[in-house]
Amino acid sequence: MNNTYDLLTHLRSLPNTSGIYQYFDSYGNLLYVGKAKNLKNRIKSYFCVQDNIITPKTNLSPRIALMVSQIAQIHTLLTQNEQDALILENSLIKSLKPKYNILLRDDKTYPYIYIDKTQPFPRFEITRIALKDHQIQYFGPFTNGARDLLESLYETLPLVQKKSCIKSKKSCMFYQIGKCPAPCEGKISPKDYAKTIEEGINLIENKKNLLTILEQKMQFYSDHLHFEEAAKIRDKMNKIASMQNESVIDMIAGNFDVFVIEKGQDHSVLMKLFIRHGRVVSSDFSLLHQDIESHNLSQAYTQAILSHYKTQMPLLPDMILIPYFTLESKAELEAILQTNLQSKIKICQPQKGKKKDLIALCSQNAQEILRLQSKENDENYSILHSLKELLSLHNTPYHIEVFDTSHHSGEHSVGGMITYENNTFVSSKYRRYQLQGDDEYTQMREMLTRRVQSFETLPPPDLWVIDGGQAQIQLALTILQSIGANVEVIGISKMKINGVANRAKGNVQDIIRNKNQTFKLKPNDKRLQFLQKLRDEVHRYAITYHRYKKRKNIQKIQIMDKNYSPSQIKRLLNYFGSYERIKEANDEQIAQILRSKKLHER
């Protein structure tokens, strides 16, 4: 092992206090982050020292023994207590992505639909945080389809369609087409409107009734040859139907969140069930591509729980259920949850009874996901494994982020990042960036720097794919090394002939690069086609945002040319919602809105 003397010095001078420890190899790469109540005892449990020779302890698993053989430096950071160490450990794992840590990337904050019954004419809305009012009623969490469910309610029931409608003094087109009861003109009382709200609540809780209504509307549009509208309703129906809150658990009443990690042959899965009032309201899963073993099982469950309950949230469970095993720092974890959520939630590991049956149900679903994943994704995983070998990557790139910039003569400069994970594009993790740089290199640096600054909230991937050459690759590596994150980088660029990129159809020649080599693959190579698919998607995403910004600026200029004041433009935007709708409005409508503001101010 390299730097034996330094390492021995570290081992002999370790503190007996709580904190976190970091293992680095001889190249300065971060291997592992851990926490301990007693740093000296924990770190020494990895090593055997005899005659000034350091070797891994014989009781370690082969994977951990390999890691210990690579350790050249140990860094420690002291904390006040083990609870602080647990929080810091989780933060560093997510932001730095150590090679030998389990990394859970599901920092999802699930949406809830809520209704504020303190308002005379409330609206159904979506939130991801707990709102401070006891009269607010929540529904969820929804792991998918929340937006489609909400839109379907507003299309089905005569509800107040926009917040601005309440402030208005005159009914709008929504009243004319029967979608709003016009409380602005006193055409409905709060008592009668409350009946409509109860109808909405019933449709949320009994989605079969909502699906029946939507099916009738879809058939109506289809019969009248409005196939595009019918297709939109069909898509919403499919998402609403996939929500799993029609399943009732008769075995136990109460509110529970169930977490189960199941290990498969190629990867593992984290399965979640959310049970409210004895009903499974939703479920979700995340694939884990790191090895799950007995020594890191506690860390995996700790990360899953800390990631899910990182902030206050609506509809908290009475209890968190996980399988029975030795969960390290259970008391500290419960204390962190109480601090974060302002509520005492117990972590329960039942060994018998109805709660264990819920864990068994969650486990059964996890095993089915593993079976389906291994059956459906063999070809895709084969391409990823092949890319690992071709590009000399340390890990198979199951999670990839791809970057591109777009501008026109240096104006409206924007950047786009798309995410490919578990064999699919994950649009919820796409990001757009408004950039200030004058050239592509500066713009790329700005975008990548902003991305690494968000690693803790959106954990890093296995691989970055940059639309560019060696200069952009080195730029990305420098930015990543500046924070110590373990992310590998490759580039894809057009072959240049006489300094000009070759973009002829049918003769697209792309060059793939890592930090050391250049690869010119044949056009029918599936690895090249896969990377081209990623590059084309991020290019589409970036240029779409560029065109949007350019169009919006043109519309803004056209409106500004009418000499509206900033406050008038703000009022028009509050009412109409966009520059497009302001432009479509006639002069009489605009004058009426601006005049009503003046009268109100008097």
C-alpha positions as CSV (number, residue, x, y, z in Angstrom):
1,M,0.0,0.0,0.0
2,N,1.3,3.5,-0.9
3,N,2.2,6.1,1.7
4,T,2.5,3.4,4.4
5,Y,4.2,5.8,6.9
6,D,1.6,8.5,6.5
7,L,-1.2,6.0,6.8
8,L,0.3,4.4,9.9
9,T,0.7,7.9,11.5
10,H,-3.0,8.6,10.8
11,L,-4.0,5.2,12.3
12,R,-2.0,5.9,15.5
13,S,-3.4,9.4,16.1
14,L,-7.1,8.9,15.4
15,P,-9.5,10.6,17.8
16,N,-12.0,8.8,20.0
17,T,-14.9,11.2,19.2
18,S,-17.7,11.1,16.7
19,G,-17.4,12.3,13.2
20,I,-17.0,11.3,9.5
21,Y,-14.1,9.7,7.8
22,Q,-13.1,9.7,4.1
23,Y,-10.8,7.2,2.4
24,F,-8.8,8.3,-0.7
25,D,-6.6,6.3,-3.1
26,S,-3.0,7.3,-4.1
27,Y,-4.4,9.5,-6.9
28,G,-6.6,11.5,-4.6
29,N,-9.9,9.8,-5.7
30,L,-12.5,9.5,-3.0
31,L,-13.2,5.9,-2.2
32,Y,-15.6,5.9,0.7
33,V,-17.4,8.2,3.3
34,G,-18.5,6.8,6.6
35,K,-19.6,8.0,10.0
36,A,-18.8,6.7,13.5
37,K,-19.6,7.4,17.1
38,N,-15.9,6.6,17.8
39,L,-13.7,7.3,14.8
40,K,-10.7,5.4,16.2
41,N,-12.5,2.2,16.8
42,R,-14.4,2.3,13.5
43,I,-11.5,3.0,11.2
44,K,-9.2,0.5,12.9
45,S,-11.8,-2.2,12.3
46,Y,-10.9,-2.1,8.6
47,F,-7.1,-2.6,9.1
48,C,-4.7,-5.2,10.4
49,V,-1.2,-3.7,11.3
50,Q,1.7,-6.1,11.9
51,D,5.4,-5.1,11.8
52,N,4.4,-1.7,10.3
53,I,2.6,-3.5,7.4
54,I,-1.0,-2.6,6.8
55,T,-3.4,-5.2,5.3
56,P,-7.2,-5.5,5.2
57,K,-8.9,-7.3,8.1
58,T,-9.6,-11.0,7.2
59,N,-13.3,-10.7,8.1
60,L,-14.1,-8.1,5.4
61,S,-16.1,-8.9,2.3
62,P,-14.0,-9.2,-0.9
63,R,-15.3,-5.9,-2.2
64,I,-14.4,-4.0,1.0
65,A,-11.1,-5.8,1.2
66,L,-10.3,-4.5,-2.3
67,M,-11.3,-1.0,-1.2
68,V,-9.0,-1.1,1.9
69,S,-6.1,-2.3,-0.2
70,Q,-6.5,0.9,-2.3
71,I,-6.5,3.4,0.7
72,A,-3.6,5.8,0.8
73,Q,-5.0,8.6,2.9
74,I,-7.6,9.1,5.6
75,H,-9.3,12.4,6.3
76,T,-11.5,12.9,9.4
77,L,-14.0,15.6,10.3
78,L,-15.2,15.8,13.9
79,T,-18.8,16.5,14.8
80,Q,-20.6,17.4,18.0
81,N,-22.5,14.0,18.1
82,E,-23.4,11.0,16.0
83,Q,-26.6,12.6,14.8
84,D,-24.6,15.4,13.1
85,A,-22.2,12.8,11.7
86,L,-25.1,11.0,10.1
87,I,-26.4,14.1,8.4
88,L,-22.9,15.1,7.2
89,E,-22.2,11.6,5.9
90,N,-25.5,11.6,3.9
91,S,-24.7,15.0,2.4
92,L,-21.2,14.1,1.3
93,I,-22.2,10.8,-0.2
94,K,-24.8,12.5,-2.4
95,S,-22.6,15.4,-3.5
96,L,-19.3,13.6,-4.0
97,K,-20.5,10.1,-5.1
98,P,-17.7,8.0,-3.5
99,K,-16.8,4.8,-5.4
100,Y,-17.6,2.3,-2.7
101,N,-20.7,4.0,-1.1
102,I,-24.3,3.0,-1.9
103,L,-25.7,6.0,-3.7
104,L,-29.5,6.5,-3.7
105,R,-30.5,9.1,-6.3
106,D,-34.2,9.2,-5.5
107,D,-34.3,12.6,-3.9
108,K,-37.9,12.9,-5.0
109,T,-40.4,15.1,-3.2
110,Y,-43.7,13.7,-4.2
111,P,-46.6,16.0,-5.0
112,Y,-49.8,16.3,-3.1
113,I,-53.2,17.7,-4.1
114,Y,-54.7,20.0,-1.5
115,I,-57.7,22.2,-0.9
116,D,-57.7,25.2,1.5
117,K,-61.2,25.1,3.1
118,T,-60.6,28.4,4.9
119,Q,-61.2,30.2,1.5
120,P,-64.8,31.0,0.5
121,F,-64.0,29.7,-3.1
122,P,-61.0,27.4,-2.8
123,R,-59.2,25.7,-5.6
124,F,-57.5,22.3,-5.9
125,E,-53.8,22.9,-6.2
126,I,-50.5,20.9,-6.0
127,T,-47.9,21.3,-3.3
128,R,-44.8,19.4,-2.3
129,I,-44.4,21.0,1.1
130,A,-46.6,21.2,4.3
131,L,-48.7,24.3,4.4
132,K,-49.3,26.0,7.7
133,D,-53.1,25.7,8.2
134,H,-55.1,23.0,9.9
135,Q,-58.0,23.5,7.6
136,I,-56.1,22.3,4.5
137,Q,-57.0,18.8,3.3
138,Y,-54.3,16.8,1.5
139,F,-54.5,13.9,-0.9
140,G,-51.4,11.8,-1.8
141,P,-48.6,11.4,-2.1
142,F,-48.8,10.8,-5.9
143,T,-45.7,9.2,-7.5
144,N,-47.2,9.9,-10.9
145,G,-50.2,11.5,-12.6
146,A,-50.9,14.2,-10.1
147,R,-51.0,17.0,-12.8
148,D,-53.2,14.9,-15.0
149,L,-55.6,14.2,-12.1
150,L,-55.7,17.9,-11.3
151,E,-56.4,19.0,-14.9
152,S,-59.1,16.4,-15.2
153,L,-60.9,17.9,-12.2
154,Y,-60.9,21.3,-13.7
155,E,-62.1,20.0,-17.0
156,T,-64.9,18.0,-15.4
157,L,-66.2,20.3,-12.7
158,P,-67.2,24.0,-12.7
159,L,-64.4,25.2,-10.5
160,V,-62.6,28.6,-10.2
161,Q,-60.1,28.1,-13.0
162,K,-57.4,30.6,-12.0
163,K,-56.4,32.6,-8.9
164,S,-56.8,35.8,-10.8
165,C,-60.5,35.0,-11.4
166,I,-61.3,35.5,-7.7
167,K,-59.8,39.0,-7.8
168,S,-61.6,40.0,-10.9
169,K,-64.9,41.9,-10.8
170,K,-66.3,40.5,-14.1
171,S,-66.8,37.0,-15.4
172,C,-64.5,35.8,-18.1
173,M,-64.6,33.3,-20.9
174,F,-64.4,30.3,-18.4
175,Y,-67.9,31.3,-17.2
176,Q,-69.2,31.6,-20.8
177,I,-68.1,28.0,-21.6
178,G,-69.4,26.6,-18.3
179,K,-66.1,25.9,-16.6
180,C,-66.3,28.5,-13.9
181,P,-69.4,29.4,-11.7
182,A,-68.3,33.1,-11.7
183,P,-68.1,33.9,-7.9
184,C,-66.5,37.2,-9.0
185,E,-70.0,38.4,-10.0
186,G,-71.7,36.6,-7.1
187,K,-73.4,34.1,-9.3
188,I,-72.7,31.3,-6.7
189,S,-72.6,31.3,-2.9
190,P,-69.8,29.7,-0.9
191,K,-72.2,27.1,0.4
192,D,-73.2,26.0,-3.1
193,Y,-69.6,26.1,-4.3
194,A,-68.6,23.8,-1.3
195,K,-70.8,21.1,-2.9
196,T,-68.7,21.2,-6.0
197,I,-65.6,20.9,-3.9
198,E,-67.0,17.8,-2.2
199,E,-67.7,16.4,-5.7
200,G,-64.0,17.0,-6.5
201,I,-62.9,15.3,-3.3
202,N,-65.1,12.3,-4.1
203,L,-63.5,12.0,-7.6
204,I,-60.0,12.1,-6.1
205,E,-60.8,9.4,-3.6
206,N,-62.8,7.3,-6.1
207,K,-61.0,7.6,-9.4
208,K,-63.1,5.0,-11.1
209,N,-65.9,7.6,-11.1
210,L,-63.6,10.1,-12.7
211,L,-62.4,7.6,-15.3
212,T,-66.0,6.9,-16.2
213,I,-66.7,10.6,-16.8
214,L,-63.5,11.0,-18.8
215,E,-64.3,8.0,-20.9
216,Q,-67.7,9.5,-21.9
217,K,-65.9,12.7,-22.9
218,M,-63.3,10.8,-24.9
219,Q,-66.1,9.0,-26.8
220,F,-67.9,12.2,-27.5
221,Y,-64.8,13.8,-29.1
222,S,-64.1,10.6,-31.0
223,D,-67.7,10.5,-32.3
224,H,-67.4,14.1,-33.5
225,L,-64.0,13.3,-35.2
226,H,-62.0,15.4,-32.7
227,F,-59.4,12.7,-32.5
228,E,-56.6,14.9,-31.1
229,E,-58.7,15.9,-28.1
230,A,-59.8,12.3,-27.6
231,A,-56.2,11.2,-27.6
232,K,-55.3,13.8,-24.9
233,I,-58.1,12.5,-22.7
234,R,-57.0,8.9,-23.3
235,D,-53.5,9.7,-22.2
236,K,-54.7,11.3,-19.0
237,M,-56.9,8.3,-18.3
238,N,-54.0,5.9,-18.7
239,K,-52.0,7.9,-16.1
240,I,-54.9,8.2,-13.7
241,A,-55.7,4.5,-14.0
242,S,-52.1,3.6,-13.2
243,M,-52.5,5.3,-9.7
244,Q,-52.7,2.5,-7.2
245,N,-55.0,4.0,-4.6
246,E,-57.9,1.6,-5.3
247,S,-56.2,-1.2,-3.5
248,V,-57.4,-1.5,0.1
249,I,-55.4,-3.3,2.8
250,D,-57.9,-5.0,5.0
251,M,-55.3,-6.4,7.3
252,I,-54.4,-3.2,9.1
253,A,-55.7,0.4,9.5
254,G,-53.4,3.4,9.8
255,N,-50.8,5.4,7.9
256,F,-47.5,3.7,7.0
257,D,-44.6,4.2,4.7
258,V,-42.9,0.9,3.9
259,F,-39.3,0.7,2.5
260,V,-37.8,-2.5,1.3
261,I,-34.6,-3.2,-0.6
262,E,-34.4,-6.4,-2.5
263,K,-31.2,-7.7,-4.1
264,G,-31.3,-9.2,-7.6
265,Q,-28.7,-10.9,-9.8
266,D,-27.6,-7.8,-11.7
267,H,-28.9,-5.0,-9.5
268,S,-31.1,-4.2,-6.5
269,V,-34.3,-2.3,-6.1
270,L,-35.6,0.1,-3.4
271,M,-39.4,-0.3,-3.2
272,K,-41.7,2.1,-1.4
273,L,-45.4,1.7,-0.5
274,F,-47.4,4.7,0.9
275,I,-50.4,3.6,2.9
276,R,-53.0,6.1,4.2
277,H,-56.0,5.1,6.2
278,G,-55.4,1.5,5.3
279,R,-55.3,2.1,1.6
280,V,-52.2,2.0,-0.7
281,V,-52.3,5.5,-2.2
282,S,-49.2,5.1,-4.3
283,S,-45.9,3.2,-4.8
284,D,-42.6,3.9,-6.3
285,F,-39.2,2.2,-6.9
286,S,-35.6,3.0,-7.7
287,L,-33.0,0.7,-9.2
288,L,-29.7,0.4,-7.3
289,H,-26.7,-0.7,-9.3
290,Q,-24.2,-0.9,-6.4
291,D,-23.7,-4.1,-4.5
292,I,-26.0,-4.5,-1.5
293,E,-24.4,-6.5,1.2
294,S,-24.9,-7.0,4.9
295,H,-22.2,-4.4,5.8
296,N,-23.8,-1.6,3.8
297,L,-27.5,-2.5,4.2
298,S,-27.8,-0.1,7.2
299,Q,-26.3,2.8,5.2
300,A,-28.7,2.1,2.2
301,Y,-31.8,2.2,4.4
302,T,-30.5,5.3,6.2
303,Q,-30.0,7.1,2.9
304,A,-33.4,6.1,1.7
305,I,-35.1,7.4,4.8
306,L,-33.1,10.7,5.0
307,S,-33.6,11.4,1.3
308,H,-37.4,10.9,1.5
309,Y,-38.0,12.9,4.7
310,K,-35.5,15.7,4.2
311,T,-38.2,18.5,4.7
312,Q,-41.6,18.9,6.3
313,M,-44.2,17.2,4.2
314,P,-48.0,16.8,4.2
315,L,-49.7,13.6,5.4
316,L,-46.9,12.1,7.5
317,P,-47.1,8.4,8.3
318,D,-47.6,7.2,11.9
319,M,-44.8,4.8,11.4
320,I,-42.0,3.8,8.9
321,L,-41.8,0.1,8.3
322,I,-38.6,-1.6,7.2
323,P,-37.4,-5.3,7.3
324,Y,-35.7,-6.7,10.4
325,F,-31.9,-6.3,10.6
326,T,-29.4,-4.4,12.7
327,L,-30.1,-0.8,11.8
328,E,-27.2,1.3,13.0
329,S,-27.9,4.7,14.6
330,K,-31.7,4.0,14.7
331,A,-32.2,6.4,17.6
332,E,-30.2,9.1,16.0
333,L,-32.1,8.7,12.7
334,E,-35.5,9.0,14.5
335,A,-34.2,12.2,16.2
336,I,-33.2,13.7,12.8
337,L,-36.7,12.9,11.5
338,Q,-38.3,14.6,14.5
339,T,-36.2,17.7,13.9
340,N,-36.9,17.8,10.2
341,L,-40.6,17.0,10.3
342,Q,-41.6,18.5,13.7
343,S,-43.3,15.2,14.4
344,K,-42.3,12.0,16.2
345,I,-42.2,9.1,13.8
346,K,-41.1,5.7,14.9
347,I,-39.0,3.4,12.7
348,C,-40.4,-0.1,13.2
349,Q,-38.9,-3.5,12.1
350,P,-41.6,-6.0,12.8
351,Q,-40.8,-9.7,13.0
352,K,-44.4,-10.9,13.0
353,G,-48.0,-9.8,12.6
354,K,-49.8,-7.5,10.2
355,K,-47.1,-5.0,9.9
356,K,-44.7,-7.7,8.8
357,D,-47.3,-8.7,6.2
358,L,-47.1,-5.1,4.8
359,I,-43.3,-5.5,4.4
360,A,-43.9,-8.9,2.7
361,L,-46.3,-7.2,0.2
362,C,-43.7,-4.5,-0.5
363,S,-41.0,-7.2,-0.9
364,Q,-43.2,-9.1,-3.3
365,N,-43.6,-6.1,-5.6
366,A,-39.9,-5.4,-5.4
367,Q,-39.1,-8.9,-6.6
368,E,-41.6,-8.6,-9.5
369,I,-39.9,-5.3,-10.6
370,L,-36.5,-7.1,-10.5
371,R,-37.9,-9.9,-12.7
372,L,-39.4,-7.5,-15.2
373,Q,-36.3,-5.3,-15.4
374,S,-33.9,-8.2,-16.0
375,K,-36.2,-9.5,-18.7
376,E,-36.9,-6.2,-20.6
377,N,-33.5,-4.5,-20.4
378,D,-30.9,-7.1,-21.3
379,E,-30.1,-5.5,-24.6
380,N,-29.9,-1.9,-23.2
381,Y,-27.7,-3.0,-20.3
382,S,-25.5,-4.9,-22.8
383,I,-24.8,-1.6,-24.7
384,L,-24.0,0.1,-21.4
385,H,-21.6,-2.6,-20.4
386,S,-20.0,-2.5,-23.8
387,L,-19.5,1.3,-23.5
388,K,-17.8,0.8,-20.2
389,E,-15.3,-1.5,-21.8
390,L,-14.8,0.6,-24.9
391,L,-14.3,3.9,-23.1
392,S,-12.3,2.4,-20.1
393,L,-14.9,3.6,-17.6
394,H,-14.6,2.6,-14.0
395,N,-18.3,1.9,-13.6
396,T,-21.2,0.9,-16.0
397,P,-23.0,4.2,-16.8
398,Y,-26.5,3.4,-15.7
399,H,-27.1,7.1,-14.9
400,I,-26.0,9.6,-17.6
401,E,-26.3,13.4,-17.9
402,V,-25.8,15.1,-21.3
403,F,-25.1,18.8,-21.9
404,D,-25.4,21.2,-24.8
405,T,-25.6,24.9,-25.4
406,S,-27.5,27.0,-27.9
407,H,-27.3,30.6,-29.0
408,H,-27.6,32.9,-32.1
409,S,-24.8,35.3,-32.7
410,G,-24.1,35.3,-28.9
411,E,-27.8,36.3,-28.1
412,H,-30.3,34.4,-26.0
413,S,-27.6,32.0,-24.8
414,V,-29.0,29.0,-23.0
415,G,-27.9,25.5,-22.0
416,G,-29.7,22.2,-21.6
417,M,-29.1,19.1,-19.5
418,I,-31.0,15.9,-20.1
419,T,-30.9,12.8,-17.9
420,Y,-30.9,9.1,-19.0
421,E,-31.3,6.6,-16.2
422,N,-32.4,3.0,-15.9
423,N,-32.8,2.8,-19.7
424,T,-35.1,5.8,-20.2
425,F,-35.0,9.5,-20.5
426,V,-36.1,11.1,-17.1
427,S,-37.7,14.4,-18.1
428,S,-38.3,15.4,-14.4
429,K,-34.5,15.7,-14.1
430,Y,-34.0,17.8,-17.2
431,R,-32.6,21.2,-16.4
432,R,-32.4,24.5,-18.4
433,Y,-29.9,27.3,-17.9
434,Q,-29.8,30.9,-18.9
435,L,-26.2,31.7,-19.7
436,Q,-24.2,34.9,-19.8
437,G,-21.0,33.8,-21.7
438,D,-20.1,35.1,-25.1
439,D,-18.6,31.8,-26.5
440,E,-19.4,28.1,-26.3
441,Y,-16.5,27.3,-24.0
442,T,-17.4,30.0,-21.4
443,Q,-21.1,29.0,-21.6
444,M,-20.2,25.3,-21.0
445,R,-18.1,26.2,-18.0
446,E,-20.9,28.3,-16.6
447,M,-23.5,25.5,-17.0
448,L,-21.3,22.7,-15.6
449,T,-20.3,24.9,-12.6
450,R,-23.9,25.5,-11.8
451,R,-24.6,21.8,-12.2
452,V,-22.0,20.7,-9.7
453,Q,-23.3,23.3,-7.2
454,S,-26.6,21.3,-7.2
455,F,-25.1,17.9,-6.6
456,E,-26.4,17.6,-3.0
457,T,-30.0,18.2,-4.1
458,L,-29.7,16.4,-7.4
459,P,-27.0,13.7,-6.9
460,P,-24.3,13.3,-9.6
461,P,-24.5,10.6,-12.3
462,D,-22.1,8.0,-13.4
463,L,-21.2,9.7,-16.6
464,W,-21.3,13.2,-18.2
465,V,-21.6,13.3,-22.0
466,I,-20.4,16.7,-23.4
467,D,-21.3,18.0,-26.9
468,G,-17.7,19.0,-27.7
469,G,-14.1,17.9,-28.0
470,Q,-11.0,17.5,-25.9
471,A,-11.1,21.1,-24.5
472,Q,-14.7,20.7,-23.2
473,I,-13.8,17.3,-21.7
474,Q,-10.8,18.7,-19.8
475,L,-13.0,21.6,-18.7
476,A,-15.6,19.3,-17.2
477,L,-12.9,17.1,-15.5
478,T,-11.3,20.2,-13.9
479,I,-14.7,21.4,-12.5
480,L,-15.5,17.9,-11.1
481,Q,-12.0,17.6,-9.6
482,S,-12.4,21.0,-7.9
483,I,-15.1,19.5,-5.6
484,G,-13.8,15.9,-5.5
485,A,-16.8,14.3,-7.3
486,N,-16.4,10.9,-8.9
487,V,-18.0,11.5,-12.3
488,E,-16.5,10.3,-15.6
489,V,-16.6,12.4,-18.8
490,I,-16.7,11.7,-22.5
491,G,-17.3,13.9,-25.5
492,I,-19.2,13.5,-28.8
493,S,-18.5,15.8,-31.7
494,K,-18.9,16.0,-35.5
495,M,-15.9,15.1,-37.6
496,K,-14.5,18.3,-39.2
497,I,-13.4,18.6,-42.8
498,N,-11.3,21.7,-43.5
499,G,-12.4,23.0,-40.1
500,V,-16.2,22.6,-40.8
501,A,-18.3,20.0,-39.1
502,N,-19.7,17.4,-41.5
503,R,-23.4,17.4,-41.1
504,A,-24.5,15.8,-44.4
505,K,-27.5,13.5,-44.1
506,G,-26.6,9.9,-44.5
507,N,-22.9,10.6,-43.9
508,V,-22.9,11.7,-40.2
509,Q,-19.5,10.9,-38.8
510,D,-19.2,11.5,-35.1
511,I,-16.1,11.2,-33.0
512,I,-16.2,9.9,-29.4
513,R,-13.5,10.9,-26.9
514,N,-12.5,10.2,-23.4
515,K,-9.7,12.0,-21.6
516,N,-7.0,9.9,-23.3
517,Q,-8.4,8.4,-26.6
518,T,-10.4,9.1,-29.7
519,F,-12.9,6.6,-31.1
520,K,-14.3,6.5,-34.7
521,L,-17.0,4.0,-34.7
522,K,-18.9,2.7,-37.7
523,P,-22.3,4.3,-38.3
524,N,-24.2,1.0,-37.6
525,D,-22.4,0.5,-34.2
526,K,-25.1,0.4,-31.5
527,R,-22.8,2.1,-29.0
528,L,-22.4,5.1,-31.4
529,Q,-26.1,5.1,-32.2
530,F,-26.9,5.1,-28.4
531,L,-24.6,8.1,-27.8
532,Q,-26.1,9.9,-30.8
533,K,-29.6,9.4,-29.4
534,L,-28.5,11.1,-26.2
535,R,-26.8,13.9,-28.1
536,D,-29.8,14.5,-30.3
537,E,-32.2,14.6,-27.3
538,V,-30.1,17.3,-25.5
539,H,-29.7,19.2,-28.7
540,R,-33.5,19.2,-29.2
541,Y,-34.0,20.3,-25.6
542,A,-31.5,23.1,-25.7
543,I,-32.6,24.5,-29.0
544,T,-36.3,24.4,-28.1
545,Y,-35.5,26.5,-25.0
546,H,-33.4,28.9,-27.1
547,R,-36.3,29.4,-29.6
548,Y,-38.8,29.9,-26.7
549,K,-36.6,32.6,-25.2
550,K,-36.2,34.3,-28.5
551,R,-39.9,34.2,-29.2
552,K,-40.8,35.4,-25.8
553,N,-38.4,38.4,-26.2
554,I,-39.9,39.3,-29.5
555,Q,-43.4,39.2,-27.9
556,K,-42.2,41.3,-25.0
557,I,-40.7,43.9,-27.3
558,Q,-44.0,44.1,-29.3
559,I,-45.9,44.7,-26.1
560,M,-43.4,47.2,-24.7
561,D,-43.7,49.1,-28.0
562,K,-47.3,50.0,-26.9
563,N,-45.7,52.1,-24.1
564,Y,-47.2,50.2,-21.2
565,S,-45.6,50.9,-17.8
566,P,-43.8,48.1,-15.9
567,S,-46.7,48.0,-13.4
568,Q,-49.3,47.7,-16.3
569,I,-47.3,44.9,-17.9
570,K,-47.2,43.1,-14.6
571,R,-51.0,43.5,-14.1
572,L,-51.7,42.2,-17.7
573,L,-49.4,39.2,-17.1
574,N,-51.2,38.4,-13.8
575,Y,-54.5,38.5,-15.6
576,F,-53.7,36.8,-18.9
577,G,-50.8,34.6,-17.7
578,S,-48.5,35.0,-20.7
579,Y,-47.3,37.4,-23.4
580,E,-49.1,35.3,-26.0
581,R,-52.5,35.9,-24.5
582,I,-51.8,39.6,-23.9
583,K,-51.0,39.9,-27.6
584,E,-54.2,38.1,-28.6
585,A,-56.4,40.3,-26.4
586,N,-58.2,43.3,-28.1
587,D,-57.7,46.9,-27.0
588,E,-61.0,47.1,-25.2
589,Q,-60.2,44.1,-23.0
590,I,-56.8,45.5,-22.1
591,A,-58.2,49.0,-21.4
592,Q,-60.9,47.5,-19.2
593,I,-58.4,45.6,-17.1
594,L,-56.1,48.6,-16.7
595,R,-59.1,50.9,-15.9
596,S,-60.5,48.5,-13.3
597,K,-57.1,48.7,-11.5
598,K,-57.3,52.5,-11.5
599,L,-60.8,52.5,-10.1
600,H,-59.8,50.1,-7.4
601,E,-56.9,52.3,-6.4
602,R,-59.2,55.3,-5.9
